[in-house]
Structure formats: structure tokens, C-alpha cells
Amino acid sequence: MVKQFGDRVILQFNNQTFVESNEAPRITRGARDVYYEDLSGGRTREIVERDNGVRIITIRNRNGDVIRRSRVTSDGREYVLSYVDERYYNDVDEWRDPGDDLPPMRLDIPRRDYILDSEEVEDPDEYYTFLEQPPVERVQRLYSIDEVKRSARVRDIARRIDLDTLNFDFGSATLSDTEVQKLEGVATAMEKLLKKNPAETFLIEGHTDAVGTPDANLALSDRRAEAVAEALTNAFGIPAENLTTQGYGEEYLKVNTPGPNRENRRVAIRRITSLVAPVASNSEQQ
């Protein structure tokens, strides 16, 4: 079942509800040219050409899922940001959580090594030290961006930064200039990682408190994630194609309360490269 909620689409798969947004404005902003090609099997190829000669090439399957994204530099060098074997999508008409194929999560490291709260960060270098660490368990296979977004079990393989110093007003997805500056530490860490590997991918998750309807909160949380992605690109130069966003509404409350709560109006970041990119996945599993 699909319905529109403002500029977001609410989807329901097997009793699970997700929100989807159009990432094209972020990816194509400032592009010299954007064009599309129809491929076999209902697939499409989107090519974004930028003034510096860089091309962002995205292939989507018939369901609209990103199955491959790469950046091709002006000298012809290609960096694969995400890739998934299409065999996992053959004849799939309904959503199936790939996390169902994984054993229960077992975590044998301290919480701070798995979830980093911005409020506890004393030295900005801690963001880089945290983000450069490998996943907390072996990655069984490559996943699509959409699989990672939709599967809590798969996402939990990657460590998480909770940007709990970032403040959103009640019902708002707007970031003031003061709030944007709070992203400097994590942006610097991302930039450092991208210098080592230009194919890094980061998932930005948006969350709300439990006030309001679930659908409205899904849309609001998705806009919050998008606002952080826009800030990272516009204020700190993190390429838009290295960032993907997803809102989860009130589903994962940090403080279990039905009332308004600032801590629940938050954004989190995960480095998901090992889950979606072939080279990184192989190198980090040695």
C-alpha cells in the first residue's frame, strides 16, 4: 500500500512501514547535465555530469532500488560506492527482511565502542577513530542501500554515532547555523575517510519523539536526516553521493516516553561501506 504524505511516500511491506523520498535534488544539484537510459529487465541508468568532469552513475532495478552506484572521475577512474548482486532481487514482489537470514545479534564489546554519543565526545578526533573501525560482525554478503535502510538487523552490523548534541525544535526539520557547526567534527572525520577511500558510504538516520501520528513522524524524521545530509554537503563539502538518508519516525525511541522529548528528536550516522561496497567489504573481512 502506498500513500503520499507531503513530499514523502509511505510504503507498507509485510506489516512494516517505511518512508521514501526523492534523493535526486541532493545528487543532481549543480550538475551540468543529467540524463537517463532504459536498460533491460526494467532497469534504468541515471548519469549525473558535473562541471569538474565527475560523473555519478546510478543503476536502479525495476522496483527502483539502487543496485549499483559509482563515481567516475575526469580521468576515467571509477569508484564503486554500492553494488548488489541482482540475483537477490529476481522475482521478488514483496519485501523480505535480509536480516531474517542472520543469527541473533551478539555484542561482546562495550557500548561506547558500538554507539558513540556526541555529548560524550571530548576530542573531535574521536569521530574518526570510531568511524574507521570495521563492522562488529562479519558481513555475510553485500546488501543494497535499500536493504540496509529497511533492515534493523543488517544496520546493526555497523557502529552508530548518535548526534545527540544536535537540536531540532518540536515538529521541525530545520537546522540553524549554530546547529550546523556542531557537525564539524563528524564532517572532518568523513572527509578524512573519503581521502583514503572515495567510495565510502554513510547512512544518516532521522528520528522523532512519539508525539504525533506515525506517518507524520516518519516524514518528519526523513526530512531531519535530509537536513543533516544537506548541511554536510553545503557547509562541509561532503559529496552528496556518499550520503544516503532514511527516516524511522518514532520506531526507535532513545527514551521510552509517549511525551515530547529532545533526546528522541535526533539524527544518527553509520558508516555502511562494508555492507554495500565490494572492495571495502572484502578488505575489512580479512
C-alpha positions as CSV (number, residue, x, y, z in Angstrom):
1,M,0.0,0.0,0.0
2,V,1.4,3.4,-1.0
3,K,0.3,6.8,0.1
4,Q,1.6,10.3,-0.2
5,F,2.5,12.4,2.9
6,G,3.6,15.8,1.9
7,D,6.8,15.3,-0.2
8,R,7.3,11.8,1.2
9,V,5.8,8.5,0.2
10,I,4.8,6.0,2.9
11,L,5.1,2.3,1.9
12,Q,3.9,-0.8,3.7
13,F,5.6,-4.1,3.2
14,N,4.6,-7.2,5.2
15,N,3.3,-5.1,8.2
16,Q,6.3,-2.9,8.1
17,T,6.0,0.8,7.2
18,F,8.8,2.8,5.5
19,V,9.1,6.3,4.2
20,E,10.8,7.1,0.9
21,S,12.0,10.4,-0.5
22,N,13.4,11.6,-3.7
23,E,17.2,11.9,-3.4
24,A,17.6,13.4,-6.9
25,P,17.6,17.1,-5.7
26,R,20.6,16.3,-3.5
27,I,22.5,14.3,-6.1
28,T,21.9,16.4,-9.1
29,R,22.2,19.9,-7.5
30,G,24.7,22.0,-9.5
31,A,25.0,19.3,-12.2
32,R,26.0,20.3,-15.8
33,D,23.7,17.6,-17.2
34,V,21.5,14.7,-16.1
35,Y,20.2,12.0,-18.4
36,Y,18.6,8.6,-18.1
37,E,18.8,5.4,-20.1
38,D,16.4,2.5,-20.1
39,L,18.2,-0.9,-19.7
40,S,16.9,-4.5,-20.0
41,G,14.8,-6.0,-17.3
42,G,13.1,-2.8,-16.3
43,R,16.3,-1.2,-15.1
44,T,17.3,2.4,-15.5
45,R,20.7,4.2,-15.6
46,E,21.0,7.8,-14.3
47,I,24.1,9.7,-15.2
48,V,24.8,13.0,-13.5
49,E,27.6,15.0,-15.1
50,R,29.3,17.8,-13.0
51,D,31.3,20.8,-14.2
52,N,34.5,19.2,-12.8
53,G,34.1,16.2,-15.2
54,V,32.9,13.8,-12.5
55,R,30.0,11.6,-13.4
56,I,27.8,9.8,-10.9
57,I,26.2,6.7,-12.4
58,T,23.3,5.0,-10.7
59,I,21.5,1.9,-11.9
60,R,18.1,1.0,-10.4
61,N,16.2,-2.2,-10.8
62,R,12.5,-2.4,-11.8
63,N,11.5,-1.7,-8.2
64,G,13.5,1.5,-8.1
65,D,16.1,0.1,-5.7
66,V,19.7,1.2,-6.2
67,I,21.7,-1.8,-7.3
68,R,24.9,0.0,-8.4
69,R,26.3,3.5,-7.9
70,S,29.7,4.7,-8.9
71,R,31.7,7.9,-9.3
72,V,33.8,8.2,-12.4
73,T,36.4,10.9,-12.2
74,S,37.5,13.2,-15.1
75,D,40.5,10.9,-15.7
76,G,38.2,7.8,-16.1
77,R,38.9,6.2,-12.7
78,E,35.8,4.5,-11.3
79,Y,34.9,4.2,-7.6
80,V,32.0,1.8,-6.8
81,L,30.0,3.2,-4.0
82,S,27.5,0.4,-3.8
83,Y,26.8,-2.8,-5.6
84,V,24.5,-5.7,-5.1
85,D,24.0,-9.0,-7.0
86,E,20.7,-8.7,-8.9
87,R,20.0,-12.4,-8.3
88,Y,18.9,-11.5,-4.8
89,Y,16.1,-9.4,-6.5
90,N,14.9,-11.9,-9.1
91,D,11.1,-12.3,-8.9
92,V,10.9,-10.5,-5.5
93,D,7.5,-8.9,-5.5
94,E,7.3,-8.4,-1.7
95,W,9.7,-7.1,0.8
96,R,11.6,-9.7,2.7
97,D,14.0,-8.7,5.5
98,P,17.5,-10.0,4.8
99,G,18.2,-9.8,8.5
100,D,15.9,-12.9,8.9
101,D,18.8,-14.9,7.4
102,L,21.2,-13.7,10.2
103,P,21.6,-15.2,13.7
104,P,20.6,-13.1,16.7
105,M,22.9,-10.2,17.4
106,R,25.7,-10.9,20.0
107,L,27.7,-7.9,21.1
108,D,30.8,-8.5,23.2
109,I,32.3,-5.0,23.2
110,P,31.5,-2.1,25.5
111,R,28.5,0.0,24.5
112,R,30.7,3.1,23.8
113,D,32.7,1.1,21.2
114,Y,29.4,0.4,19.4
115,I,27.4,3.6,19.9
116,L,29.2,6.9,20.2
117,D,27.2,9.7,21.8
118,S,28.2,13.1,20.7
119,E,27.7,14.5,24.2
120,E,30.5,12.3,25.4
121,V,33.0,13.3,22.7
122,E,35.8,15.5,24.2
123,D,38.2,15.4,21.2
124,P,36.8,15.7,17.7
125,D,39.4,13.1,16.5
126,E,37.2,10.5,18.4
127,Y,34.8,10.6,15.5
128,Y,37.4,9.4,13.0
129,T,38.8,6.8,15.4
130,F,35.2,5.5,15.8
131,L,34.1,5.6,12.2
132,E,37.2,3.9,10.8
133,Q,36.6,0.7,12.8
134,P,35.2,-2.3,11.0
135,P,31.7,-3.7,11.5
136,V,31.0,-5.5,14.7
137,E,30.4,-8.8,12.9
138,R,31.3,-10.5,9.7
139,V,29.3,-9.2,6.7
140,Q,27.7,-12.3,5.1
141,R,27.0,-10.7,1.7
142,L,26.7,-7.4,0.0
143,Y,23.3,-5.6,0.5
144,S,21.6,-3.0,-1.5
145,I,21.3,0.5,0.0
146,D,17.5,-0.1,0.4
147,E,18.1,-3.4,2.2
148,V,20.3,-1.7,4.7
149,K,17.8,1.1,5.2
150,R,14.9,-1.2,5.8
151,S,16.5,-3.9,7.9
152,A,17.3,-3.1,11.5
153,R,19.3,-6.3,11.9
154,V,21.5,-5.5,8.9
155,R,22.0,-1.9,10.0
156,D,23.1,-3.1,13.5
157,I,26.2,-4.7,12.0
158,A,27.6,-1.1,11.6
159,R,28.5,1.0,14.5
160,R,26.5,4.2,15.2
161,I,27.1,7.8,16.1
162,D,24.2,9.5,17.9
163,L,24.3,13.2,17.2
164,D,22.6,14.0,20.5
165,T,24.1,17.4,20.7
166,L,22.1,18.4,17.6
167,N,18.9,20.1,18.5
168,F,15.7,20.1,16.4
169,D,12.7,22.2,17.6
170,F,9.5,20.3,18.1
171,G,7.9,19.4,14.8
172,S,10.8,20.9,12.9
173,A,13.5,19.6,10.5
174,T,15.3,22.9,10.2
175,L,18.9,23.3,11.4
176,S,20.2,26.8,12.4
177,D,23.7,27.9,11.6
178,T,24.7,27.2,15.2
179,E,23.4,23.6,14.9
180,V,25.2,23.1,11.6
181,Q,28.5,24.0,13.2
182,K,28.1,21.1,15.6
183,L,28.6,18.8,12.6
184,E,32.1,20.0,12.0
185,G,33.8,17.2,14.0
186,V,32.0,14.3,12.2
187,A,32.3,16.1,8.9
188,T,36.1,16.3,9.3
189,A,36.1,12.6,10.1
190,M,34.1,11.8,7.0
191,E,36.4,13.9,4.9
192,K,39.5,12.1,6.2
193,L,37.9,8.7,5.5
194,L,37.0,9.8,2.0
195,K,40.6,10.9,1.2
196,K,41.6,7.3,2.0
197,N,38.6,5.7,0.2
198,P,36.5,8.0,-2.1
199,A,33.8,5.2,-2.2
200,E,32.8,5.4,1.4
201,T,29.0,5.5,2.1
202,F,27.4,6.9,5.2
203,L,23.8,6.3,6.3
204,I,22.1,9.3,8.0
205,E,19.1,8.2,10.2
206,G,16.4,10.6,11.3
207,H,14.3,10.0,14.4
208,T,11.4,11.8,16.2
209,D,9.7,11.6,19.6
210,A,6.4,9.8,20.0
211,V,4.1,12.9,19.7
212,G,2.0,13.0,16.6
213,T,0.9,10.3,14.1
214,P,3.3,7.6,13.0
215,D,3.1,8.6,9.3
216,A,3.8,12.3,10.1
217,N,6.7,11.3,12.3
218,L,8.2,9.1,9.5
219,A,8.0,12.1,7.1
220,L,9.5,14.5,9.7
221,S,12.3,12.2,10.6
222,D,13.2,11.7,7.0
223,R,13.4,15.4,6.5
224,R,15.7,15.7,9.5
225,A,18.0,13.1,8.0
226,E,17.9,15.0,4.7
227,A,18.7,18.3,6.5
228,V,21.8,16.9,8.0
229,A,22.9,15.5,4.7
230,E,22.3,18.8,3.0
231,A,24.4,20.6,5.7
232,L,27.3,18.1,5.4
233,T,27.4,18.8,1.7
234,N,26.7,22.5,1.6
235,A,28.7,23.6,4.7
236,F,31.5,21.0,4.7
237,G,31.8,19.7,1.1
238,I,30.9,16.0,1.7
239,P,29.8,14.7,-1.7
240,A,26.1,14.1,-1.8
241,E,26.5,10.6,-3.4
242,N,28.5,9.4,-0.4
243,L,25.5,10.1,1.8
244,T,22.2,8.3,2.0
245,T,19.3,9.1,4.2
246,Q,16.4,7.4,5.9
247,G,13.8,8.4,8.5
248,Y,12.5,6.0,11.1
249,G,10.0,8.2,12.9
250,E,9.2,7.1,16.4
251,E,10.1,3.5,16.0
252,Y,13.4,3.6,17.8
253,L,12.9,5.8,20.8
254,K,16.1,6.5,22.8
255,V,13.9,7.5,25.8
256,N,10.8,5.4,26.1
257,T,8.2,8.0,26.7
258,P,5.0,9.0,24.8
259,G,5.6,12.7,25.5
260,P,7.8,15.2,23.8
261,N,11.5,14.5,24.4
262,R,14.5,16.3,22.9
263,E,16.7,13.2,23.1
264,N,14.3,11.4,20.8
265,R,14.4,14.2,18.2
266,R,17.8,13.1,16.9
267,V,19.9,12.0,14.0
268,A,22.4,9.1,13.8
269,I,25.2,8.3,11.4
270,R,26.6,4.9,10.4
271,R,29.4,4.1,8.0
272,I,27.9,1.4,5.9
273,T,30.6,1.0,3.3
274,S,31.3,-2.6,4.3
275,L,27.7,-3.6,3.8
276,V,27.2,-2.1,0.3
277,A,30.6,-1.8,-1.4
278,P,32.5,-4.8,-2.8
279,V,36.1,-3.7,-2.2
280,A,35.6,-2.4,1.3
281,S,33.6,-5.4,2.2
282,N,36.4,-7.8,1.1
283,S,39.3,-5.8,2.7
284,E,37.6,-5.5,6.1
285,Q,36.8,-9.2,6.3
286,Q,40.4,-10.4,6.1
